[in-house]
Amino acid sequence: MRYWWVNHKQTFKEEVRGGYIWSPTKNKDGKANKTYTNLTLVQPGDLIFSYADTQIKALGVATAEHILASTPAEFGSLGKQWDNNGYLVSITWTILEFSFKPKTEINLLRDLLPIRHSPIQQNGNGNQGIYLAEIAPKMAAKLLELINIYNPSIPSFVEDFEKKYAEDNEQKKIEQKNIPKTQKEQLIMARVGQGVFKNELTSIEKECRVTKVKNISFLTASHIKPWSKSDDTEKLDGNNGLLLSPHIDRLFDQGWISFSLKGNILVADSSVLEVLETWRITTKNVGGFNDRQKIYLKYHLDNRFKG
């Protein structure tokens, strides 16, 4: 994943409503503009911070590579200031409930700004000549940290898209493999907790260990080590899975909870504990795990658990 900052200026509403970013291919004088050609570098899965009216107002994820496109019609008279030939990148935008002013936190961001083509100046004011600027992972992490103070649901949006993007890429690799068609189908079905994987899992796990629900129709067959990170054997291994109620699976999948090798429920922070108490989850220990399950749980503890 790469990280980008877009200065929308006058076209914030049009681009966010339309689900894209757009720039001309060149400046008015016909010369190349690095912050325009940056659109050609954006890849599906990249994260984009939207800046307009001195505020970070939306967060987006690129869903496709750029295409050549003329000035969007919805720009109206504004579009006449640019060349009609341009680049367009499709974006899934999420508007922040509470926008964020980078200038108010410039002391935290100043040392993280790009040396060249920075989207804002050292004093926190916007950089008028910059449209799309690449920012470093450390700066993106700091922006997400600040945004999360007022918009706690945003990181989940990003994690969900990252998961889907990783799984889509892994599925493409499977489809291109020189293996029997039936094997490909089994591996792909395991992505959604079905087929061989679910049959293997239900021979080991009989209920949600946390809620004690036994009806499989209401449970999610979830991988302990993510499907996209597992090799072909691990994708189908029933030991690499748990039957969980959907709300518990959500916490486990995103690393908000995990289980010790002795079966104790582990929570990432006090806010998760409050959620469990609200759901009236009183279980402290979910029982023991076999040796194969412990290998996968060790992966989850080391790589997924946020605690």
QUIBELHU-V788222 format. One record per residue. N is the residue number from 1. PHI is phi as a letter, one per 20 degrees, with the letter a starting at -180 (999 if undefined). OMEGA is omega as a letter, one per 20 degrees, with the letter a starting at -180 (999 if undefined). BURIAL is b if it has 24 or more other C-alpha atoms within 12 Angstrom, else e. Layout:
n | phi | omega | burial
N | PHI | OMEGA | BURIAL
N | PHI | OMEGA | BURIAL
This chain:
n | phi | omega | burial
1 | 999 | r | b
2 | d | a | b
3 | c | a | b
4 | c | r | b
5 | c | r | b
6 | d | r | b
7 | e | a | b
8 | f | a | b
9 | l | a | b
10 | e | a | e
11 | d | a | b
12 | g | a | b
13 | f | a | e
14 | f | a | e
15 | f | r | b
16 | f | r | b
17 | f | a | e
18 | e | r | e
19 | m | a | b
20 | a | r | b
21 | c | a | b
22 | b | r | b
23 | b | r | b
24 | f | r | b
25 | f | a | b
26 | b | r | b
27 | f | r | e
28 | g | a | e
29 | e | r | e
30 | n | a | e
31 | e | r | e
32 | f | r | e
33 | c | a | b
34 | g | a | b
35 | f | r | b
36 | e | a | b
37 | f | r | b
38 | g | r | b
39 | f | a | b
40 | f | a | b
41 | e | a | b
42 | f | a | b
43 | c | r | b
44 | g | a | b
45 | n | r | b
46 | f | a | b
47 | d | a | b
48 | c | r | b
49 | e | a | b
50 | e | a | b
51 | d | r | b
52 | b | r | b
53 | l | r | e
54 | m | a | b
55 | c | r | b
56 | f | a | b
57 | d | a | b
58 | b | r | b
59 | c | a | b
60 | c | r | b
61 | c | r | b
62 | f | a | b
63 | d | a | b
64 | a | r | e
65 | f | a | e
66 | f | r | b
67 | c | r | b
68 | f | a | e
69 | b | r | e
70 | f | a | e
71 | g | r | b
72 | g | a | b
73 | f | a | e
74 | f | r | e
75 | f | r | b
76 | l | a | e
77 | f | r | e
78 | f | a | e
79 | f | a | e
80 | f | a | e
81 | f | a | e
82 | d | r | b
83 | f | a | b
84 | f | r | b
85 | e | a | b
86 | b | r | b
87 | d | r | b
88 | c | r | b
89 | c | r | b
90 | f | a | b
91 | c | r | b
92 | e | a | b
93 | e | r | b
94 | c | r | b
95 | f | r | b
96 | f | r | b
97 | f | r | e
98 | c | a | e
99 | f | a | b
100 | c | r | b
101 | e | r | b
102 | g | a | b
103 | f | a | b
104 | f | a | e
105 | c | a | e
106 | f | r | b
107 | f | r | e
108 | e | a | e
109 | d | a | b
110 | g | a | b
111 | f | a | e
112 | d | a | b
113 | f | r | b
114 | g | r | b
115 | f | r | e
116 | d | r | e
117 | l | r | b
118 | f | a | b
119 | f | r | b
120 | c | a | b
121 | e | a | b
122 | f | r | e
123 | e | r | e
124 | n | r | e
125 | f | r | e
126 | f | r | b
127 | d | a | b
128 | f | a | e
129 | e | a | e
130 | d | r | b
131 | d | a | b
132 | d | a | b
133 | d | r | b
134 | e | r | b
135 | c | a | b
136 | f | r | b
137 | g | a | e
138 | f | r | e
139 | f | r | b
140 | f | a | b
141 | f | r | e
142 | f | r | b
143 | f | r | b
144 | f | r | b
145 | f | a | e
146 | f | r | b
147 | f | a | b
148 | f | r | b
149 | g | a | e
150 | d | a | e
151 | c | a | b
152 | f | a | e
153 | e | a | e
154 | f | r | b
155 | g | r | b
156 | f | r | e
157 | g | a | b
158 | f | a | b
159 | f | r | e
160 | f | a | e
161 | f | r | b
162 | f | r | b
163 | f | a | e
164 | f | a | e
165 | f | r | b
166 | f | a | b
167 | f | r | b
168 | f | r | e
169 | f | a | e
170 | f | r | b
171 | f | r | b
172 | f | r | e
173 | f | r | e
174 | f | a | b
175 | f | a | e
176 | e | a | e
177 | f | r | e
178 | e | r | e
179 | c | a | e
180 | g | a | e
181 | g | a | e
182 | f | r | e
183 | f | r | e
184 | g | a | b
185 | f | r | b
186 | f | a | b
187 | f | a | b
188 | f | r | b
189 | f | r | b
190 | f | r | b
191 | g | a | b
192 | d | r | b
193 | m | a | b
194 | c | r | b
195 | m | a | b
196 | g | a | b
197 | g | a | b
198 | f | r | b
199 | f | r | b
200 | f | a | b
201 | f | a | b
202 | f | r | b
203 | e | a | e
204 | d | a | b
205 | d | a | b
206 | d | a | b
207 | a | r | b
208 | f | a | b
209 | f | a | b
210 | e | a | b
211 | e | a | b
212 | m | r | e
213 | f | a | e
214 | d | a | e
215 | f | a | e
216 | f | r | b
217 | f | a | e
218 | d | a | e
219 | d | r | b
220 | d | r | b
221 | e | a | b
222 | d | r | b
223 | f | r | b
224 | f | r | b
225 | e | a | b
226 | g | r | b
227 | g | a | b
228 | f | a | b
229 | e | a | b
230 | e | r | b
231 | f | a | e
232 | f | r | b
233 | f | a | e
234 | f | r | b
235 | f | a | b
236 | d | a | b
237 | f | r | b
238 | f | r | b
239 | f | r | b
240 | e | a | b
241 | a | r | b
242 | c | r | b
243 | e | a | b
244 | c | r | b
245 | f | a | b
246 | g | a | e
247 | f | r | b
248 | f | r | b
249 | g | r | b
250 | g | r | e
251 | f | a | b
252 | f | a | b
253 | f | a | b
254 | e | r | b
255 | n | r | b
256 | f | r | b
257 | c | r | b
258 | b | r | b
259 | c | r | b
260 | f | a | b
261 | f | r | b
262 | e | r | e
263 | n | r | e
264 | f | r | e
265 | f | r | b
266 | d | r | b
267 | d | a | b
268 | f | r | b
269 | a | a | e
270 | f | a | e
271 | f | r | e
272 | f | r | b
273 | f | r | e
274 | f | r | e
275 | f | r | e
276 | f | r | b
277 | f | r | e
278 | f | r | e
279 | f | a | e
280 | m | r | e
281 | e | a | e
282 | d | a | e
283 | f | r | e
284 | d | a | e
285 | c | a | e
286 | d | r | b
287 | n | a | e
288 | f | r | e
289 | c | r | b
290 | f | a | e
291 | f | r | e
292 | f | r | e
293 | f | a | b
294 | f | r | b
295 | f | r | e
296 | f | r | b
297 | f | r | b
298 | f | r | b
299 | f | a | b
300 | f | a | b
301 | f | a | b
302 | e | a | e
303 | c | a | e
304 | d | a | b
305 | f | a | b
306 | e | a | e
307 | f | 999 | b
